[in-house]
Amino acid sequence: MADNLENISMNDGLTLDGRDRRILTLLQRDARMSNADLADAVGMSASALWRRVRTLEEAGVIERYGAVVNAKAMGLGFHAIVHVQLTRHDRDKLADFIRAVETSRLVQECYATTGQSDYHLRVLAPDLDAYNRFLEEFLFRLPAVASAQTNVVLRTIKRDEPVAP
């Protein structure tokens, strides 16, 4: 897909133009940007911009707004990617696994994927001891889990890049 597309048609008939893509890029970088500043940056009136942002929200293009929090500043200095293999894909065990992962405060993200592992988790913990407790007292107690391989994140190279609309 080229970076310089003029218009992008969405599934619901909404077409994103260059201004929409600029609005989305700016909001992803700073969701607290004022309506007036955002309108000025994309060359629209404040009222036209407000209507366009509402349309993007209602169409589900903008899912939510939020703050990016520094994990280390919050005492979460251990960061890992965990590759999980399931014992088998029993519907009830799988549902229990998903429900448990959704409720874990240490699991930041979970992806069902193709390949050797069934799921990939991004986990933040205070330290190695807390992560070990997560494995022993949480993950390995889930009946669906056959094994897990941990890759410790040594350094973040790229994070929170805006979705290129």
C-alpha atoms as one frame of an Amber mdcrd trajectory, in Angstrom:
protein
   0.000   0.000   0.000   1.470   3.345  -1.004   1.978   6.116   1.518   0.521
   8.778  -0.748  -3.008   7.508  -1.390  -5.466  10.291  -2.117  -8.544   8.699
  -0.604  -9.127   5.524   1.392 -12.593   3.949   1.314 -13.759   2.302   4.534
 -16.066  -0.726   4.781 -19.049   1.414   5.809 -18.805   3.747   2.814 -16.854
   6.464   4.637 -13.971   7.784   2.560 -10.884   9.159   4.310  -9.198  12.009
   2.499  -5.884  13.750   3.149  -7.364  16.005   5.829  -8.861  13.015   7.651
  -5.494  11.273   7.616  -3.818  14.428   8.971  -6.470  14.736  11.724  -5.914
  11.111  12.720  -2.133  11.476  12.745  -2.266  14.621  14.883  -4.785  13.164
  17.351  -2.688  10.024  17.763   0.331  12.141  18.640  -1.557  14.474  20.978
  -5.186  13.684  21.824  -5.314  16.773  24.054  -4.778  19.112  21.113  -7.499
  21.746  21.177 -10.188  21.725  18.512  -9.055  25.185  17.383  -5.387  24.162
  17.079  -6.315  20.969  15.261  -8.600  22.875  12.869  -5.814  25.365  12.182
  -3.286  22.576  11.553  -5.469  20.916   8.913  -6.905  24.079   7.366 -10.533
  23.713   8.429 -12.973  25.748  10.468 -13.365  24.608  14.068 -17.003  23.615
  13.527 -16.238  21.623  10.343 -13.385  19.882  12.122 -15.567  19.017  15.117
 -18.184  17.467  12.784 -15.489  15.467  10.962 -13.981  14.147  14.208 -17.466
  13.127  15.395 -18.003  11.281  12.094 -14.670   9.457  12.561 -15.676   8.519
  16.125 -19.144   7.306  15.113 -17.683   5.255  12.240 -15.334   3.536  14.686
 -12.193   4.908  13.052 -11.363   6.650  16.354 -11.914   4.029  19.033 -10.888
   5.989  22.126  -8.617   8.648  23.560  -6.032   8.045  26.260  -2.755   8.882
  27.906   0.541   7.078  27.320   1.995   6.138  30.712   5.680   5.414  31.336
   5.804   1.845  32.698   9.147   2.316  34.479   7.874   5.432  36.221   4.969
   3.290  37.470   7.364   0.700  38.907   6.963  -1.790  36.059  10.580  -2.346
  35.037  10.299  -5.921  33.702   8.947  -6.196  30.150   8.530  -9.488  28.298
   6.932 -11.005  25.242   5.527 -14.431  26.120   4.824 -17.032  23.431   2.116
 -19.404  24.662   1.274 -22.824  23.262  -2.005 -24.436  24.241  -2.538 -28.083
  25.135  -5.400 -28.294  22.693  -8.060 -25.967  21.410 -10.924 -27.145  23.594
 -13.634 -24.466  23.453 -14.186 -24.233  27.236 -10.471 -24.234  28.122  -9.802
 -21.659  25.438 -12.598 -19.426  26.761 -11.178 -19.763  30.294  -7.692 -18.855
  29.006  -8.963 -15.763  27.197 -11.045 -14.636  30.176  -8.076 -15.067  32.538
  -5.712 -13.151  30.242  -8.249 -10.335  29.852  -8.425  -9.913  33.633  -4.687
 -10.071  34.366  -3.281  -6.659  35.254   0.199  -7.709  34.103  -0.880  -8.692
  30.578  -0.900  -5.518  28.504  -1.702  -7.087  25.157  -2.651 -10.531  23.862
  -2.676 -11.668  20.257  -3.935 -14.942  18.773  -1.515 -15.707  15.973  -0.513
 -18.223  13.363   2.778 -20.057  13.655   4.369 -22.184  16.344   2.772 -20.327
  19.271  -0.960 -19.895  19.645  -0.864 -16.639  21.615   1.612 -13.854  22.229
   1.371 -11.790  25.403   3.077  -8.511  26.216   3.628  -8.546  29.958   4.782
  -5.781  32.313   5.794  -6.643  35.889   7.653  -4.823  38.662  10.638  -7.206
  38.502  11.784 -10.719  37.667  10.385 -12.144  40.917   6.924 -10.729  40.185
   7.099 -12.102  36.650   8.065 -15.535  37.986   5.011 -15.428  40.300   2.885
 -14.501  37.265   4.129 -17.628  35.501   3.836 -20.015  38.448   0.666 -18.729
  40.083  -1.250 -17.584  37.037  -0.187 -18.677  33.549   0.949 -22.242  34.284
  -2.190 -22.911  36.330  -4.448 -22.345  33.334  -5.522 -25.786  32.042  -5.228
 -24.726  28.388  -1.555 -23.732  28.664   0.936 -26.373  27.531   4.049 -24.196
  27.527   5.313 -20.638  27.439   8.530 -19.158  26.139   9.637 -15.796  27.480
  11.581 -13.199  25.538  12.748 -10.406  27.839  12.606  -6.969  26.245  16.095
  -5.485  26.564  15.395  -2.188  24.866  12.422  -0.585  23.120  13.285   0.525
  19.615   9.874   1.705  18.388   6.708   2.199  20.379   3.303   3.791  19.947
   3.743   4.750  16.341   0.524   6.289  15.057  -1.502   4.077  12.728  -0.753
   5.392   9.259  -4.197   6.326   7.962
